[in-house]
Amino acid sequence: MRTFILRLGLLPLLFTGPALALDEPGQDLPYLGRYPGSVIDGYKTAHYDEITVPLGPLGKNGLTRSETVEGQVTYIRYNVPEDRSPLEFIRNYQQALRHAGFQILWQCANLGCRTNDAPVNTLLWRGAPTNYQGNVENFLFENGRMLTAEHHATDGVRTLIFINDNTLFGHSQIASVYSVQTRPMQGGVVSSDAGQLTSGGMADALAQRGRFTMHLPFDFNQATLRADAQPTIMAVFQLMQQHSSLRVRLDGHTDPVGTATYNQKLSLNRALAVKSALTAQGIESRRIEVAGYGASCPVASNSTDDGRAKNRRVEVVALTPGTTAGLQPAHVPPPQTIAPATTNIPGAALASDALDTARSETSYQIQQGVRNLIQGVFGN
């Protein structure tokens, strides 16, 4: 979870948590829901990128006013119910954003969103699949609304939201939602407090303390392991392959940004993603248990970016004490490929016992399989 503090008790007429649908390509923003009945049909997020945020109408030579912002970028495209007007849609988002502490910086309606000599569209973010003609945002419509809003959190994080609700071809209503949160660029991946852990270091930690911590790189607000998690995953694989009697529990933890229920599900799904990556390499499923604790067990202060980063972790806990004591892991040739979990959907509850864990893992694997099938048919 990212560093973002909002007054989000209730968002009027908007869902307060992410909606779950196996056939959707992404999920709602953790701090802003969707208009009821809307369906996600386009989604993209980037850990760190730049985006042009409109602050005025589109003119002949581009946006008349705008700001280029760097940070965590997320794009969501919704199909909006046809019986709801752009005015009703945007008014509800205005209400929700103001309730959450946002300031409306700019808004427009209908043909007022562009000048007479302006082109019909413009590029805001190269990563966004914004419409069916490419990654440009459409400014040509007679029935539509736009707004840009801004929030400053107490920890210095700035968030900008741009929404374009556009009625296309006289019937289909499409809403684009962009979010960018200012944050430092990630310069490296920390796998443990002491640096990159090897399988030998992991064995020593289990023998001495019964656990070790992994700060694995996941996609923002998701349970998708990034490619740079591979060295740490491989080290855990080598550890468990060398010590064949070792059983472990993977404990997922998050920072407190977001609801307790959402964080609990996210922490469990991240632990399940690690288990999936290990079992894909041949580690028996029965040797790995999982649990999700959300933000209930912090190891650092949540008042700073660094503290929250330390709290976002997966801990490996030995369930067979003494298994690794006094042993030095032998060299184990790594496999050719790693198969990290690819699910984006935090859809299981905290595993409080073995039955709940099994059910959560089954749900996770079903979601992963369905998403992989959809991506295979339709592409990313």
Residue pairs with C-beta under 8 A, 6 or more apart in sequence:
1 30
1 221
1 254
1 255
1 256
1 257
1 258
1 263
1 266
1 308
1 312
2 72
2 157
2 181
2 183
2 220
2 221
2 257
3 153
3 155
3 157
3 181
3 183
3 255
3 257
3 305
3 308
4 30
4 31
4 153
4 157
4 159
4 181
4 257
5 153
5 154
5 155
5 157
5 257
6 31
6 100
6 101
6 151
6 153
7 99
7 100
7 101
8 16
8 31
8 100
10 16
10 99
11 32
11 33
11 96
11 99
11 100
12 92
12 95
12 96
12 99
13 35
13 36
13 92
13 95
13 96
14 32
14 33
14 34
14 35
14 36
14 92
14 93
14 96
15 28
15 33
15 34
15 36
16 33
16 259
17 28
17 33
17 259
17 261
17 262
18 27
18 28
18 30
18 33
18 262
18 346
19 27
19 28
19 33
19 34
20 27
20 345
20 347
21 39
21 40
22 345
22 367
22 370
22 371
23 370
23 374
24 39
24 40
24 41
24 43
25 40
25 41
25 42
25 43
25 374
26 40
26 42
26 43
26 44
26 45
26 76
26 344
27 40
27 43
27 221
27 222
27 344
27 345
27 346
28 34
28 40
28 76
29 74
29 76
29 177
29 179
30 221
30 257
30 258
30 262
31 100
31 159
31 258
32 96
32 97
32 100
32 161
32 177
32 179
33 96
34 40
34 78
35 78
35 80
35 81
35 84
35 89
35 92
35 93
35 175
36 81
37 80
37 81
37 84
38 78
38 79
38 80
38 81
38 175
39 78
39 79
40 76
40 77
40 78
40 79
41 77
41 78
41 79
42 75
42 76
42 77
42 128
42 129
42 130
43 75
43 76
43 77
44 74
44 75
44 127
44 128
44 129
45 72
45 73
45 74
45 75
45 219
45 220
45 221
45 222
46 72
46 73
46 74
46 127
47 72
47 186
47 219
47 220
47 226
48 70
48 71
48 72
48 73
48 183
48 185
48 186
49 70
49 71
49 73
49 125
49 126
49 127
50 68
50 69
50 70
50 73
50 125
51 68
51 69
51 73
51 124
51 125
51 178
51 180
52 63
52 66
52 67
52 68
52 123
52 124
52 125
53 66
53 67
53 68
53 69
53 124
53 148
53 160
53 162
53 178
53 180
54 63
54 65
54 66
54 106
54 124
54 146
54 148
54 162
55 63
55 65
55 66
55 67
55 105
55 106
55 148
56 63
56 64
56 65
56 66
56 106
57 63
57 64
57 108
57 112
57 113
57 114
57 115
57 118
57 139
58 64
58 113
58 114
58 115
58 118
58 119
58 122
58 139
59 114
59 115
59 117
59 118
60 115
60 117
60 118
60 119
62 122
63 122
64 115
65 106
67 160
69 158
69 160
69 180
69 182
70 180
70 182
70 185
71 180
71 181
71 182
71 183
72 179
72 180
72 181
72 183
72 220
73 125
73 127
73 178
73 179
73 180
74 178
74 179
74 180
74 220
75 125
75 127
75 128
75 129
75 130
75 176
75 177
75 178
75 179
76 176
76 177
77 129
77 130
77 131
77 174
77 175
77 176
77 177
78 174
78 175
78 176
78 177
79 172
79 173
79 174
80 89
80 165
80 173
80 174
80 175
81 173
82 171
82 172
82 173
84 173
85 143
86 143
86 144
86 145
86 165
86 166
86 167
86 173
87 109
87 145
89 145
89 165
89 173
89 175
90 107
90 145
90 146
90 147
90 163
90 165
93 147
93 163
94 104
94 107
94 147
97 104
97 149
97 161
98 104
100 151
101 151
102 149
102 150
102 151
102 159
102 161
103 149
103 150
103 151
104 147
104 148
104 149
105 148
105 149
105 150
105 160
106 146
106 147
106 148
107 145
107 146
107 147
107 148
108 145
108 146
108 147
109 144
109 145
110 141
110 142
110 143
110 144
110 145
111 142
113 139
113 141
113 144
113 146
114 120
114 139
114 140
118 139
119 139
120 138
120 139
120 140
121 131
121 133
121 136
121 137
121 138
121 139
121 140
122 136
122 137
122 139
123 135
123 136
123 137
124 130
124 136
124 137
124 162
124 178
125 135
125 178
126 135
127 135
128 135
128 137
128 176
128 178
129 135
130 136
130 137
130 138
130 176
131 137
131 138
131 174
131 176
137 164
137 176
138 164
138 166
138 168
141 166
141 167
141 168
142 167
143 167
144 164
144 165
144 166
144 167
145 163
145 164
145 165
146 162
146 163
146 164
146 165
147 162
147 163
148 160
148 161
148 162
148 163
149 160
149 161
150 158
150 159
150 160
150 161
151 158
151 159
151 160
151 161
152 158
153 159
155 303
155 304
155 305
157 181
157 182
157 183
158 181
158 182
159 179
159 180
159 181
159 182
160 178
160 179
160 180
161 177
161 178
161 179
162 176
162 177
162 178
163 175
163 176
163 177
163 178
164 175
164 176
165 173
165 174
165 175
166 173
166 174
166 175
166 176
167 173
167 174
168 174
183 305
184 305
186 217
189 215
189 216
189 217
189 228
189 229
190 215
190 309
191 197
191 214
191 215
191 216
191 231
191 232
192 201
192 212
192 213
192 214
192 215
193 213
194 201
196 231
196 232
197 205
197 212
197 214
197 232
197 235
198 235
199 235
199 236
199 238
199 239
199 242
199 329
199 332
200 328
200 329
201 212
201 235
202 212
202 235
202 236
202 239
202 316
203 239
203 242
203 243
203 324
203 327
203 328
203 329
204 324
205 211
205 212
206 212
206 246
206 316
206 318
206 323
206 324
207 322
207 324
207 325
207 326
207 327
210 317
210 318
210 321
211 315
211 316
211 317
211 318
212 315
212 316
213 299
213 313
213 314
213 315
213 316
214 232
214 236
214 274
214 313
214 314
214 315
214 316
215 309
215 310
215 312
215 313
216 225
216 229
216 232
216 233
216 270
216 274
216 313
216 314
217 225
217 226
217 228
217 229
218 224
218 225
218 226
218 229
218 270
218 273
219 226
219 344
221 266
222 343
222 344
222 346
223 266
223 269
223 270
223 272
223 273
223 341
223 343
223 344
223 345
223 346
224 273
224 340
224 341
224 342
224 343
224 344
225 233
225 273
225 274
225 277
225 340
225 341
226 340
227 340
229 277
229 340
230 338
230 340
233 274
233 277
233 278
233 338
233 340
234 334
234 338
236 274
236 278
236 316
237 278
237 281
237 283
237 334
237 335
238 329
238 332
238 334
239 246
239 324
239 329
240 246
240 248
240 278
240 283
240 287
241 282
241 283
241 332
242 327
242 329
242 330
242 332
243 323
243 324
243 327
243 329
245 320
245 323
246 287
246 318
246 320
246 323
246 324
247 286
247 287
247 288
247 289
247 318
247 319
247 320
247 323
248 287
248 288
248 289
248 316
248 317
248 318
248 319
249 288
249 289
249 290
249 291
249 316
249 317
249 319
250 271
250 274
250 275
250 288
250 289
250 290
250 291
250 314
250 315
250 316
250 317
251 271
251 290
251 291
251 292
251 293
251 297
251 314
251 315
251 316
251 317
252 266
252 267
252 268
252 269
252 270
252 271
252 290
252 291
252 292
252 293
252 314
253 267
253 293
253 294
253 295
253 297
253 298
253 311
253 312
253 313
253 314
253 315
254 263
254 266
254 267
254 270
254 294
254 295
254 311
254 312
255 263
255 295
255 298
255 302
255 308
255 309
255 311
255 312
256 263
256 295
256 298
256 302
256 308
256 311
257 263
257 308
258 266
260 294
260 295
260 296
262 346
263 294
263 295
264 292
264 293
264 294
264 349
264 350
265 292
265 346
265 347
265 348
265 349
265 350
266 292
266 294
266 346
267 292
267 293
267 294
267 350
268 290
268 291
268 292
268 346
268 348
268 349
268 350
268 351
268 360
269 292
269 343
269 345
269 346
269 347
269 348
269 364
270 292
270 314
271 290
271 291
271 292
271 314
272 290
272 341
272 348
272 360
272 361
272 364
273 340
273 341
273 343
273 364
274 314
274 341
275 285
275 288
275 290
275 361
276 339
276 340
276 341
276 364
276 365
276 368
277 338
277 339
277 340
277 341
278 288
279 285
279 288
280 338
280 339
281 335
281 338
281 339
282 335
285 361
289 319
289 351
289 354
289 357
290 351
290 357
290 360
290 361
291 350
291 351
291 357
292 350
292 351
293 350
294 350
295 302
295 311
298 307
298 311
299 310
299 311
299 313
300 306
300 307
300 308
300 310
300 311
301 307
302 308
302 311
318 324
341 364
341 368
342 368
342 371
342 372
342 375
343 364
343 367
343 368
343 371
344 371
345 367
345 371
347 363
347 364
347 367
348 359
348 360
348 361
348 363
348 364
349 356
349 360
350 356
351 357
351 360
